[in-house]
Amino acid sequence: MTNSEGVARIKSMQRIRTACDSLEKAGSQEQYTIADVGRYCEQRWGGPKAQSIRNSPAVLARYIRLRIAEHMLACSESMRSDVEPLDLSDANKAQEQYLLALGEIEKLERDIARYRARIDGYRDDVAEELVEISKKQA
């Protein structure tokens, strides 16, 4: 918000922050999008709409992308703490755990490919900032 100029921009940032907080609480492990934030803001306050957010890539859209990245990083960290160790005493259970883990790996690989495609669409300075944030939180 410190980079925001004008009352309208500050009001939009406050609304977007509230929307991101609510979406993160509502779908704790789910990823949300700029469109979700825009719909939330439009339904609750009448704006800013998703297109207005996208038209402000240096501030509004960037803020949401950074919030999404932080949220997904926090979700992935919480998932790591829930992993139970492989139980090798029972062959059937071990095989079931192994197959579940393979399924999770496939899902993560699809997510990584999707994130890479999104990051490729960002300007280089935004991609660098996202990488730095993820390194600091790892």
Secondary structure, 3 states (H helix, E strand, C coil): CCCCCCHHHHHHHHHHHHHHHHHHHHCCCCCCCHHHHHHHHHHHHCCCCHHHHHCCCCCHHHHHHHHHHHHHHHHHHHHHHCCCCCCCCCHHHHHHHHHHHHHHHHHHHHHHHHHHHHHHHCCHHHHHHHHHHHHHHC
